[in-house]
């Protein structure tokens, strides 16, 4: 091929300006004679393609035969030095962009032809391939699938200038195309060409999500069976999210067709990372972030080397309870599978506790007290007074109280009988002054007390599975914990700056429960229950005294079953006898000089528990409706029995609407 002198001068000038020799790196391969291979930077802007061909020929040492139809302007921008092999691969890519191909013609001769002519020329044998943009010819054997069917399936995946032909005798495919596309087709053929004599095939996916692939194929067929499942009269396609696989069932030819489409869709993305939003229905987004970050770190360490593995970024959008995930496709697919399994409706548990306490108290008291004197009340006269006085017997201090206030003795509990023998004056005042008293001959007191109590508490609470709930019906009772008074001020003992410290404590019923629903119909309950109350005044106590009964346990109960958690049976008997020493021990007569009292107390406390699992909205609605209608029925009964003037204005809860209708919020029914 001849080049005019002017064109040759311009070509050489552009080549010298475009190709700049650079210092080779330390790892560069030696060219010959111990010298390292030169590296070149190629930069051309709207240059004639012939200039590029001549430049590549000078650098690589190859001889090119250029077809007359090879013409045009090319632009190559490069900032990285390249060796001869990298420069030649760049040259092949430029030819492909402009619709040309390089076909070896023997030795160092290479023909530059249009793509259509290059395909007819046969391309390069497969074993001689050295680049993805080189035109090659490869014979691909097929073992289990008819080669002609693969031609029909794969021909749309090839460019217009590519060539594919089936050889029925050897059941193989003859493919002529760019090396990169031929390798992709060979990978698809290897995944399609599998032995399958069964009617159901399981195709595991490596890159795509099974649900997304099934949804895409369903849309391709018109979505007859909805997203995730494609069904026809003799063909079905179903996605299995757990194994990320596609299940095919149907005619062999249909399965082959879909197998090809699935293999084409299950390819790694070259776009790197992507950002997607995952909306949650039941779980709290903030609670899933630590779990997903840990899973992402594990996946990043074991990610495929063919895909750029970078740490995933997971953020929370509180307003919509959503996760914003930025990750590579393979990592995102694994995270999405974890989210689907964690974002499930959790069962709820209705815990009903019954606390029953029955007490029986019985007290008996019987005593006789005597009093006498020979003093008749005369002026200047003296006399002797004596008798018995048992503490706690009689109305107001026993016989001593009767001396000054006989009605006080009579007003004591039980039966009180006494004998009065007139009035006398005795020096019983604080300063020795005379006090008028009654002469009581005898005082008899008999008492029997019988008390019973029946206390029943039924607390209930609803909580999520594995979520602690606390039910509290208490009074905040102040307990004195300390006090201080400065009684000295300026040498004078007087109160100054007094203060007290008070601690308020809950007294009442407290129920804390954490349910754990098992796979079957049993519930494990971590339970803590406390029942406390204020006790009557206790002799010797400086502050309030509380009765406290506490139970802490972990039990397994069947759904709807009743279990007794604990019981307290207590029986207490007390007897007290007071009498005059010596004479009170004399048979028969000694009973007139003693006072006896006895008491007996029995208490029986039992705690029962019944959990009910609410697995769906229907069960929750049934339980709530039952409690609601019970309370409404009590209000209606109260309205009917009320005899006051405004009984018709008694508020009543509104009737529950049907499940499909919306219930009014906060409304009150009146007549």
C-alpha positions as CSV (number, residue, x, y, z in Angstrom):
1,X,0.0,0.0,0.0
2,X,1.4,3.4,-1.0
3,X,1.1,6.6,0.9
4,X,1.4,10.0,-0.7
5,X,4.5,12.0,0.6
6,X,2.4,14.7,2.2
7,X,0.2,12.2,4.0
8,X,3.2,10.2,5.1
9,X,4.8,13.3,6.6
10,X,1.6,14.2,8.5
11,X,1.2,10.6,9.7
12,X,4.7,10.4,11.1
13,X,4.4,13.8,12.8
14,X,1.2,12.7,14.5
15,X,2.7,9.4,15.5
16,X,5.7,11.0,17.1
17,X,3.5,13.5,19.0
18,X,1.1,10.8,20.2
19,X,3.4,8.0,21.3
20,X,5.7,9.0,24.2
21,X,8.2,6.5,25.6
22,X,8.1,6.3,29.4
23,X,10.4,4.7,31.9
24,X,9.5,1.1,32.5
25,X,8.4,-0.1,35.9
26,X,10.7,-2.2,38.1
27,X,8.6,-5.3,37.3
28,X,8.7,-4.9,33.5
29,X,9.8,-7.9,31.5
30,X,13.2,-7.6,29.8
31,X,13.0,-7.2,26.0
32,X,16.3,-8.4,24.9
33,X,19.9,-7.9,25.6
34,X,18.9,-7.3,29.3
35,X,17.0,-4.1,28.5
36,X,13.5,-3.6,29.9
37,X,10.5,-3.3,27.6
38,X,9.4,0.2,26.7
39,X,6.0,1.5,27.6
40,X,3.9,4.0,25.6
41,X,1.1,6.4,26.2
42,X,-1.4,6.6,23.3
43,X,-3.3,9.9,22.7
44,X,-5.1,10.6,19.4
45,X,-7.8,13.1,18.7
46,X,-9.8,12.8,15.5
47,X,-6.8,11.1,13.8
48,X,-7.0,9.1,10.6
49,X,-7.4,5.4,11.4
50,X,-4.5,4.7,9.1
51,X,-2.2,6.7,11.4
52,X,-3.3,4.5,14.3
53,X,-2.6,1.3,12.3
54,X,0.8,2.5,11.3
55,X,1.7,3.5,14.9
56,X,0.6,0.1,16.3
57,X,2.6,-1.6,13.5
58,X,5.8,0.3,14.5
59,X,5.4,-0.5,18.2
60,X,4.3,-4.1,18.0
61,X,6.2,-5.2,14.9
62,X,3.1,-6.6,13.3
63,X,2.3,-6.1,9.6
64,X,-1.2,-5.1,8.7
65,X,-3.2,-5.6,5.5
66,X,-5.9,-2.9,5.5
67,X,-9.1,-3.4,3.5
68,X,-9.9,-0.3,1.3
69,X,-13.2,0.0,3.2
70,X,-11.4,0.6,6.5
71,X,-11.6,4.4,6.9
72,X,-12.6,7.0,9.4
73,X,-11.4,9.1,12.3
74,X,-10.5,7.7,15.7
75,X,-10.0,9.3,19.2
76,X,-8.0,7.5,21.8
77,X,-7.4,9.2,25.2
78,X,-5.0,7.4,27.6
79,X,-3.1,8.6,30.7
80,X,-1.6,5.2,31.6
81,X,1.6,3.9,29.9
82,X,1.1,0.5,28.2
83,X,3.4,-2.2,27.0
84,X,3.1,-3.7,23.5
85,X,0.5,-6.3,24.4
86,X,-1.7,-3.8,26.2
87,X,-1.4,-1.4,23.3
88,X,-2.4,-4.1,20.9
89,X,-5.5,-5.0,23.0
90,X,-6.5,-1.3,23.0
91,X,-6.1,-1.3,19.2
92,X,-8.5,-4.3,18.9
93,X,-11.0,-2.5,21.1
94,X,-10.8,0.7,18.9
95,X,-11.4,-1.5,15.8
96,X,-14.4,-3.1,17.4
97,X,-16.0,0.3,18.3
98,X,-15.7,1.4,14.7
99,X,-17.0,-1.9,13.2
100,X,-13.7,-3.4,12.1
101,X,-11.9,-6.6,13.2
102,X,-8.3,-7.9,13.0
103,X,-8.0,-11.4,11.5
104,X,-4.6,-13.2,11.6
105,X,-3.4,-14.1,8.1
106,X,-0.3,-16.2,9.0
107,X,3.0,-15.3,10.5
108,X,3.0,-11.6,11.6
109,X,0.5,-10.6,9.0
110,X,-2.9,-9.3,10.2
111,X,-5.9,-8.4,8.0
112,X,-8.0,-5.4,9.0
113,X,-11.5,-6.0,7.7
114,X,-15.1,-4.9,8.4
115,X,-16.9,-7.1,10.9
116,X,-19.1,-8.8,8.2
117,X,-16.1,-9.7,6.1
118,X,-14.1,-10.8,9.2
119,X,-16.9,-13.3,10.3
120,X,-16.9,-14.8,6.8
121,X,-13.1,-15.1,7.0
122,X,-13.5,-17.4,10.0
123,X,-11.8,-15.5,12.9
124,X,-9.1,-16.8,15.1
125,X,-9.0,-20.4,16.4
126,X,-10.0,-20.5,20.0
127,X,-6.6,-21.6,21.4
128,X,-5.0,-18.5,19.8
129,X,-7.3,-16.1,21.5
130,X,-5.5,-13.4,23.5
131,X,-8.1,-10.7,24.1
132,X,-11.8,-10.1,24.8
133,X,-12.3,-7.9,21.7
134,X,-10.6,-10.3,19.3
135,X,-12.7,-12.1,16.8
136,X,-12.6,-15.9,17.4
137,X,-14.2,-19.1,16.3
138,X,-15.0,-21.8,18.8
139,X,-16.7,-25.2,18.6
140,X,-18.8,-25.8,21.7
141,X,-19.9,-29.4,22.4
142,X,-23.4,-30.0,23.8
143,X,-24.2,-33.2,25.7
144,X,-27.8,-33.2,27.0
145,X,-29.7,-30.5,25.1
146,X,-30.3,-30.5,21.3
147,X,-27.9,-28.0,19.7
148,X,-30.5,-26.6,17.4
149,X,-32.7,-25.6,20.3
150,X,-29.8,-23.7,21.8
151,X,-29.3,-21.8,18.5
152,X,-32.9,-20.6,18.7
153,X,-32.5,-19.6,22.3
154,X,-29.1,-18.0,22.2
155,X,-29.2,-16.3,18.8
156,X,-30.9,-13.1,20.2
157,X,-28.0,-12.7,22.7
158,X,-25.5,-12.3,19.8
159,X,-24.7,-9.2,17.9
160,X,-25.8,-8.9,14.3
161,X,-22.4,-9.7,12.9
162,X,-21.9,-12.7,15.1
163,X,-22.4,-16.2,13.7
164,X,-23.8,-19.4,15.4
165,X,-24.6,-22.6,13.7
166,X,-25.6,-26.0,15.0
167,X,-23.9,-29.3,13.8
168,X,-26.5,-32.0,14.3
169,X,-24.1,-34.9,13.7
170,X,-21.8,-34.0,16.7
171,X,-24.5,-32.0,18.6
172,X,-22.2,-29.0,18.9
173,X,-22.3,-25.3,18.2
174,X,-20.0,-23.4,15.9
175,X,-19.7,-19.8,17.2
176,X,-17.8,-16.9,15.7
177,X,-17.9,-13.7,17.7
178,X,-15.8,-11.5,19.9
179,X,-13.9,-13.5,22.5
180,X,-15.7,-11.9,25.5
181,X,-19.1,-12.7,24.1
182,X,-18.2,-16.2,23.2
183,X,-17.0,-16.9,26.7
184,X,-20.3,-15.5,28.1
185,X,-22.3,-17.7,25.7
186,X,-20.2,-20.7,26.7
187,X,-20.9,-20.1,30.4
188,X,-24.7,-19.9,29.7
189,X,-24.5,-23.1,27.6
190,X,-22.7,-24.9,30.5
191,X,-25.5,-23.9,32.9
192,X,-28.2,-24.9,30.5
193,X,-26.7,-28.2,29.3
194,X,-27.6,-30.3,32.3
195,X,-29.1,-33.7,32.4
196,X,-32.7,-33.6,33.6
197,X,-35.1,-36.4,33.1
198,X,-37.5,-35.4,35.9
199,X,-40.5,-33.1,35.6
200,X,-39.3,-30.8,38.3
201,X,-36.0,-28.9,38.1
202,X,-34.3,-26.9,40.8
203,X,-32.1,-24.1,39.5
204,X,-30.0,-22.4,42.2
205,X,-29.1,-18.8,41.6
206,X,-25.8,-17.3,42.3
207,X,-26.3,-13.6,41.7
208,X,-29.9,-12.7,41.3
209,X,-32.7,-13.0,43.9
210,X,-35.1,-15.9,43.2
211,X,-38.2,-13.8,44.0
212,X,-37.2,-11.0,41.6
213,X,-36.4,-13.5,38.8
214,X,-39.7,-15.2,39.2
215,X,-41.5,-11.8,39.3
216,X,-39.8,-10.8,36.0
217,X,-40.7,-14.0,34.2
218,X,-44.3,-13.8,35.5
219,X,-44.5,-10.2,34.1
220,X,-43.1,-11.6,30.8
221,X,-45.9,-14.1,30.6
222,X,-48.6,-11.6,31.6
223,X,-48.5,-12.3,35.4
224,X,-51.1,-15.0,35.2
225,X,-50.2,-16.4,38.6
226,X,-49.0,-13.2,40.3
227,X,-45.6,-12.2,41.5
228,X,-43.3,-15.1,42.5
229,X,-45.2,-17.8,40.7
230,X,-45.8,-18.5,37.1
231,X,-48.4,-21.1,36.2
232,X,-49.8,-22.4,32.9
233,X,-51.8,-25.5,32.0
234,X,-48.7,-27.7,31.9
235,X,-45.9,-25.4,33.3
236,X,-45.1,-23.9,36.7
237,X,-42.4,-21.7,38.0
238,X,-42.0,-21.1,41.7
239,X,-39.3,-19.1,43.7
240,X,-37.8,-20.6,46.9
241,X,-36.5,-17.7,49.0
242,X,-34.8,-19.9,51.6
243,X,-32.4,-21.6,49.1
244,X,-32.6,-18.7,46.5
245,X,-33.6,-21.2,43.8
246,X,-36.1,-21.5,41.0
247,X,-38.3,-24.5,40.7
248,X,-39.5,-25.4,37.1
249,X,-42.2,-28.0,36.3
250,X,-43.6,-28.7,32.9
251,X,-42.7,-29.7,29.4
252,X,-39.1,-30.3,28.6
253,X,-38.9,-27.6,25.8
254,X,-40.5,-25.0,28.1
255,X,-38.2,-25.8,30.9
256,X,-35.2,-25.4,28.5
257,X,-36.5,-22.1,27.4
258,X,-36.9,-20.8,31.0
259,X,-33.6,-22.3,32.0
260,X,-32.0,-20.2,29.3
261,X,-33.7,-17.0,30.5
262,X,-32.8,-17.7,34.1
263,X,-29.2,-18.3,33.2
264,X,-29.1,-15.0,31.4
265,X,-30.8,-13.1,34.2
266,X,-28.5,-14.6,36.9
267,X,-25.5,-12.6,36.0
268,X,-23.4,-10.3,38.3
269,X,-24.1,-6.6,38.0
270,X,-21.2,-4.4,36.9
271,X,-22.7,-1.2,38.4
272,X,-21.1,-1.8,41.8
273,X,-23.1,-0.8,44.9
274,X,-26.7,0.2,44.9
275,X,-29.0,1.9,47.5
276,X,-32.4,0.5,48.2
277,X,-35.1,1.1,50.8
278,X,-36.6,-1.8,52.8
279,X,-39.9,-1.1,54.6
280,X,-40.6,-3.1,57.7
281,X,-44.1,-4.2,58.8
282,X,-43.6,-5.6,62.3
283,X,-40.0,-5.2,63.5
284,X,-38.4,-2.0,64.7
285,X,-35.9,-0.7,62.2
286,X,-33.4,0.5,64.8
287,X,-33.3,-2.9,66.5
288,X,-32.3,-4.6,63.3
289,X,-29.4,-2.4,62.4
290,X,-26.8,-4.0,64.8
291,X,-27.8,-7.5,63.5
292,X,-27.6,-6.5,59.8
293,X,-24.3,-4.7,60.3
294,X,-22.8,-7.9,61.8
295,X,-24.1,-10.0,59.0
296,X,-22.8,-7.5,56.4
297,X,-19.3,-7.7,58.0
298,X,-19.3,-11.4,57.7
299,X,-20.5,-11.4,54.1
300,X,-18.0,-8.8,53.1
301,X,-15.2,-11.0,54.4
302,X,-16.4,-14.0,52.3
303,X,-17.8,-12.2,49.3
304,X,-17.0,-13.4,45.8
305,X,-13.8,-12.2,44.3
306,X,-15.6,-11.4,41.0
307,X,-17.5,-8.6,42.7
308,X,-16.1,-5.6,44.5
309,X,-16.9,-6.4,48.2
310,X,-17.3,-3.2,50.3
311,X,-18.8,-2.8,53.7
312,X,-22.6,-2.2,53.6
313,X,-24.0,1.0,54.9
314,X,-27.3,0.7,56.8
315,X,-29.3,3.6,58.0
316,X,-32.7,4.0,59.7
317,X,-35.6,6.2,58.7
318,X,-37.7,6.4,61.9
319,X,-40.8,8.1,60.4
320,X,-41.5,5.3,57.9
321,X,-39.8,2.5,60.0
322,X,-37.6,1.7,57.0
323,X,-34.0,0.6,56.4
324,X,-31.8,2.4,53.8
325,X,-29.2,-0.1,52.7
326,X,-26.2,0.6,50.4
327,X,-24.4,-2.5,49.5
328,X,-23.2,-4.7,46.6
329,X,-26.0,-6.8,45.0
330,X,-24.8,-10.1,46.6
331,X,-24.5,-8.5,50.1
332,X,-27.9,-6.8,49.7
333,X,-29.6,-10.0,48.7
334,X,-28.3,-11.8,51.8
335,X,-29.4,-8.8,54.0
336,X,-32.8,-8.7,52.4
337,X,-33.3,-12.5,53.1
338,X,-32.4,-11.9,56.8
339,X,-34.8,-9.0,57.0
340,X,-37.6,-11.1,55.6
341,X,-37.1,-13.7,58.2
342,X,-36.9,-11.3,61.1
343,X,-39.7,-9.0,60.1
344,X,-42.5,-11.3,61.1
345,X,-45.6,-10.8,63.2
346,X,-44.8,-11.7,66.8
347,X,-47.4,-13.6,68.8
348,X,-48.9,-11.8,71.9
349,X,-49.7,-13.4,75.2
350,X,-52.6,-12.6,77.5
351,X,-51.4,-13.4,81.1
352,X,-54.2,-13.7,83.6
353,X,-53.3,-14.2,87.3
354,X,-55.8,-15.0,90.1
355,X,-54.7,-14.3,93.7
356,X,-57.1,-15.8,96.3
357,X,-56.7,-15.3,100.0
358,X,-59.0,-16.6,102.7
359,X,-58.5,-15.8,106.5
360,X,-60.3,-17.0,109.6
361,X,-59.7,-15.3,113.0
362,X,-61.2,-16.5,116.3
363,X,-60.7,-14.8,119.7
364,X,-62.0,-15.8,123.2
365,X,-61.6,-13.8,126.5
366,X,-63.0,-14.4,130.0
367,X,-61.9,-12.7,133.3
368,X,-63.1,-11.6,136.8
369,X,-61.7,-8.7,138.8
370,X,-62.4,-7.8,142.4
371,X,-62.2,-4.5,144.3
372,X,-63.1,-3.6,147.9
373,X,-62.4,-1.1,150.7
374,X,-63.4,-0.4,154.3
375,X,-63.2,3.3,153.9
376,X,-66.7,4.9,154.2
377,X,-65.8,8.4,153.1
378,X,-65.9,10.1,156.5
379,X,-63.8,13.2,157.2
380,X,-60.5,12.5,158.8
381,X,-61.0,8.8,158.6
382,X,-58.7,6.3,156.9
383,X,-59.3,2.9,155.3
384,X,-57.8,0.0,153.2
385,X,-58.5,-0.5,149.5
386,X,-57.4,-3.6,147.5
387,X,-58.4,-5.8,144.6
388,X,-57.2,-7.4,141.3
389,X,-56.5,-5.5,138.0
390,X,-55.5,-7.4,134.9
391,X,-54.1,-5.3,132.0
392,X,-56.1,-5.4,128.9
393,X,-59.2,-6.7,130.6
394,X,-62.2,-4.4,130.8
395,X,-63.1,-1.3,128.9
396,X,-60.8,1.4,130.1
397,X,-58.0,-0.1,132.1
398,X,-59.9,-2.8,133.8
399,X,-61.0,-2.3,137.4
400,X,-58.9,0.8,137.8
401,X,-60.9,2.4,135.0
402,X,-64.1,1.4,136.6
403,X,-63.2,3.2,139.8
404,X,-63.3,6.6,138.1
405,X,-65.6,5.7,135.2
406,X,-67.8,2.7,135.7
407,X,-69.5,3.3,132.3
408,X,-66.0,3.0,130.7
409,X,-65.7,-0.5,132.0
410,X,-69.1,-1.4,130.8
411,X,-68.5,0.0,127.3
412,X,-65.6,-2.5,126.7
413,X,-66.0,-5.3,124.1
414,X,-68.0,-8.4,125.0
415,X,-70.2,-8.9,128.1
416,X,-69.3,-6.7,131.1
417,X,-71.0,-7.3,134.5
418,X,-70.1,-5.3,137.7
419,X,-71.3,-4.5,141.2
420,X,-71.2,-0.9,142.5
421,X,-71.2,-0.3,146.3
422,X,-71.5,3.5,146.5
423,X,-69.0,6.4,146.1
424,X,-66.0,7.4,148.1
425,X,-63.2,10.0,147.9
426,X,-59.6,8.8,147.6
427,X,-56.4,10.8,147.2
428,X,-55.7,9.6,143.7
429,X,-55.0,13.0,142.1
430,X,-51.6,13.9,140.6
431,X,-50.8,16.1,143.6
432,X,-52.6,14.0,146.2
433,X,-55.9,15.6,145.9
434,X,-59.1,13.7,146.5
435,X,-60.9,12.0,143.6
436,X,-64.5,10.7,143.8
437,X,-64.6,7.1,142.8
438,X,-67.1,4.3,142.9
439,X,-66.8,1.3,145.0
440,X,-66.9,-1.7,142.6
441,X,-67.3,-5.0,144.2
442,X,-66.6,-7.2,141.1
443,X,-66.2,-6.9,137.3
444,X,-66.8,-9.8,134.9
445,X,-65.9,-9.6,131.2
446,X,-66.6,-12.2,128.5
447,X,-65.7,-11.7,124.8
448,X,-65.7,-13.9,121.7
449,X,-64.5,-12.6,118.3
450,X,-64.9,-14.3,115.0
451,X,-63.7,-12.7,111.8
452,X,-63.3,-14.0,108.2
453,X,-62.0,-12.3,105.1
454,X,-62.0,-13.3,101.4
455,X,-59.7,-11.4,99.1
456,X,-59.6,-12.0,95.4
457,X,-57.4,-10.2,92.8
458,X,-57.4,-10.9,89.1
459,X,-54.7,-8.9,87.3
460,X,-54.2,-9.5,83.6
461,X,-51.8,-8.0,81.1
462,X,-51.1,-8.5,77.3
463,X,-47.6,-8.3,76.0
464,X,-45.5,-9.3,72.9
465,X,-43.5,-12.5,72.8
466,X,-40.1,-12.1,74.6
467,X,-41.2,-8.6,75.8
468,X,-41.4,-7.8,79.5
469,X,-44.7,-6.4,80.8
470,X,-45.5,-4.9,84.2
471,X,-48.9,-4.6,85.9
472,X,-49.0,-2.4,88.9
473,X,-52.0,-1.4,91.2
474,X,-50.4,0.2,94.2
475,X,-50.4,3.1,96.7
476,X,-47.4,5.2,97.3
477,X,-47.0,5.0,101.0
478,X,-44.5,7.3,102.8
479,X,-42.1,5.6,105.2
480,X,-40.1,7.5,107.7
481,X,-36.4,6.8,107.1
482,X,-34.8,9.4,109.3
483,X,-35.2,12.6,111.3
484,X,-33.1,15.3,112.9
485,X,-33.8,18.0,115.4
486,X,-31.3,20.5,116.9
487,X,-32.4,21.2,120.4
488,X,-29.7,23.6,121.5
489,X,-29.7,27.2,120.3
490,X,-27.8,30.0,122.1
491,X,-27.4,27.9,125.3
492,X,-31.1,27.3,125.5
493,X,-32.5,23.9,124.9
494,X,-35.3,24.3,122.4
495,X,-36.2,22.6,119.0
496,X,-34.5,24.2,116.0
497,X,-34.4,23.3,112.3
498,X,-36.2,20.0,112.5
499,X,-36.6,17.8,109.4
500,X,-37.5,14.3,108.4
501,X,-36.5,12.0,105.4
502,X,-39.3,10.0,103.8
503,X,-39.1,7.2,101.3
504,X,-42.3,6.5,99.2
505,X,-42.7,2.8,98.4
506,X,-45.3,1.0,96.3
507,X,-47.8,-1.0,98.4
508,X,-50.3,-3.1,96.5
509,X,-50.2,-5.6,93.6
510,X,-47.2,-5.7,91.2
511,X,-47.0,-8.3,88.4
512,X,-44.0,-8.5,86.1
513,X,-44.0,-11.2,83.4
514,X,-41.9,-12.0,80.3
515,X,-43.5,-14.7,78.0
516,X,-41.5,-16.9,75.6
517,X,-43.8,-18.7,73.1
518,X,-42.5,-22.1,72.0
519,X,-42.9,-23.7,68.6
520,X,-45.9,-25.8,69.9
521,X,-48.7,-24.6,72.2
522,X,-46.7,-24.0,75.3
523,X,-45.4,-20.7,76.9
524,X,-42.4,-20.3,79.2
525,X,-43.0,-17.5,81.6
526,X,-40.5,-15.6,83.6
527,X,-42.7,-14.3,86.4
528,X,-42.3,-12.0,89.4
529,X,-45.4,-11.2,91.5
530,X,-45.6,-9.1,94.7
531,X,-48.6,-8.6,96.9
532,X,-48.2,-6.2,99.8
533,X,-50.5,-4.4,102.2
534,X,-50.4,-2.2,105.3
535,X,-50.6,-4.2,108.6
536,X,-52.5,-2.8,111.7
537,X,-50.5,-1.0,114.3
538,X,-48.0,-3.4,115.8
539,X,-46.9,-2.9,119.4
540,X,-43.3,-1.8,119.5
541,X,-43.1,-0.7,115.8
542,X,-41.9,2.8,115.3
543,X,-43.3,3.2,111.8
544,X,-45.7,1.6,109.3
545,X,-45.6,-2.2,108.9
546,X,-46.3,-3.9,105.6
547,X,-47.3,-7.5,104.8
548,X,-45.5,-8.6,101.7
549,X,-45.9,-11.8,99.7
550,X,-43.5,-12.2,96.8
551,X,-43.1,-14.9,94.2
552,X,-40.4,-15.2,91.5
553,X,-40.2,-18.2,89.2
554,X,-40.0,-19.5,85.6
555,X,-42.6,-22.0,84.5
556,X,-43.9,-23.7,81.4
557,X,-47.6,-23.6,80.9
558,X,-49.8,-24.9,78.0
559,X,-51.8,-22.4,76.0
560,X,-55.0,-21.7,77.9
561,X,-53.9,-24.0,80.8
562,X,-54.2,-23.2,84.5
563,X,-51.2,-23.6,86.8
564,X,-50.9,-22.9,90.5
565,X,-47.7,-21.0,91.1
566,X,-47.5,-21.0,94.9
567,X,-49.5,-21.2,98.1
568,X,-49.2,-20.0,101.7
569,X,-51.1,-21.8,104.4
570,X,-50.6,-20.2,107.8
571,X,-52.2,-21.2,111.2
572,X,-51.4,-19.3,114.4
573,X,-52.8,-20.0,117.9
574,X,-52.2,-17.8,121.0
575,X,-53.3,-18.2,124.6
576,X,-52.8,-15.7,127.5
577,X,-53.6,-16.3,131.2
578,X,-53.3,-13.6,133.9
579,X,-54.1,-14.3,137.6
580,X,-53.3,-13.6,141.3
581,X,-50.2,-15.6,142.4
582,X,-51.1,-18.5,144.5
583,X,-54.8,-18.2,144.9
584,X,-55.4,-18.4,141.1
585,X,-54.1,-21.9,141.2
586,X,-56.6,-23.2,143.7
587,X,-59.1,-25.5,142.0
588,X,-62.5,-23.9,141.3
589,X,-61.9,-20.8,143.6
590,X,-58.8,-19.9,141.5
591,X,-61.0,-19.2,138.5
592,X,-62.4,-16.2,140.3
593,X,-59.0,-14.6,140.4
594,X,-57.7,-14.9,136.9
595,X,-58.3,-13.6,133.3
596,X,-57.9,-15.8,130.2
597,X,-57.7,-14.9,126.5
598,X,-57.0,-17.0,123.4
599,X,-56.9,-16.4,119.7
600,X,-56.5,-18.4,116.5
601,X,-55.8,-17.2,113.0
602,X,-55.8,-19.2,109.7
603,X,-54.7,-17.8,106.4
604,X,-54.7,-19.5,103.0
605,X,-53.1,-17.7,100.0
606,X,-53.0,-19.3,96.5
607,X,-51.8,-17.8,93.2
608,X,-53.0,-19.2,89.9
609,X,-51.9,-18.3,86.3
610,X,-53.3,-18.8,82.9
611,X,-51.6,-17.7,79.7
612,X,-53.4,-17.4,76.3
613,X,-51.4,-17.1,73.1
614,X,-52.8,-14.6,70.6
615,X,-51.2,-15.6,67.3
616,X,-53.3,-13.4,65.0
617,X,-55.7,-10.4,64.9
618,X,-58.8,-12.7,65.2
619,X,-57.7,-14.1,68.6
620,X,-56.9,-10.6,69.8
621,X,-60.3,-9.3,68.7
622,X,-62.1,-12.2,70.4
623,X,-60.4,-11.6,73.8
624,X,-60.8,-7.8,73.6
625,X,-64.5,-8.1,72.6
626,X,-65.2,-10.5,75.5
627,X,-63.8,-8.1,78.1
628,X,-65.4,-5.1,76.4
629,X,-68.8,-6.7,76.3
630,X,-68.6,-7.8,79.9
631,X,-67.9,-4.3,81.1
632,X,-70.6,-2.9,78.9
633,X,-73.1,-5.4,80.3
634,X,-72.3,-4.4,83.8
635,X,-72.9,-0.7,82.9
636,X,-76.2,-1.5,81.4
637,X,-77.3,-3.5,84.4
638,X,-76.2,-0.6,86.6
639,X,-78.4,1.7,84.5
640,X,-81.4,-0.5,84.8
641,X,-81.1,-0.9,88.6
642,X,-80.4,2.7,89.3
643,X,-83.3,4.5,91.1
644,X,-81.9,8.0,91.1
645,X,-83.4,10.8,89.1
646,X,-80.7,10.9,86.4
647,X,-80.4,7.2,85.8
648,X,-81.0,7.6,82.1
649,X,-77.8,9.7,81.8
650,X,-75.6,6.9,83.2
651,X,-72.8,6.6,80.6
652,X,-72.5,3.2,78.8
653,X,-69.8,2.0,76.4
654,X,-70.9,2.0,72.8
655,X,-71.7,-1.4,71.1
656,X,-68.8,-2.9,69.2
657,X,-69.2,-2.5,65.4
658,X,-68.6,-5.5,63.1
659,X,-65.0,-6.5,62.4
660,X,-65.1,-4.8,59.0
661,X,-66.5,-1.5,60.3
662,X,-64.4,1.2,62.0
663,X,-65.0,1.5,65.7
664,X,-65.7,5.1,66.9
665,X,-62.9,6.4,69.2
666,X,-63.9,8.0,72.5
667,X,-67.6,8.0,71.9
668,X,-70.1,7.5,74.8
669,X,-73.6,6.1,74.4
670,X,-76.4,7.9,76.2
671,X,-80.1,7.5,76.3
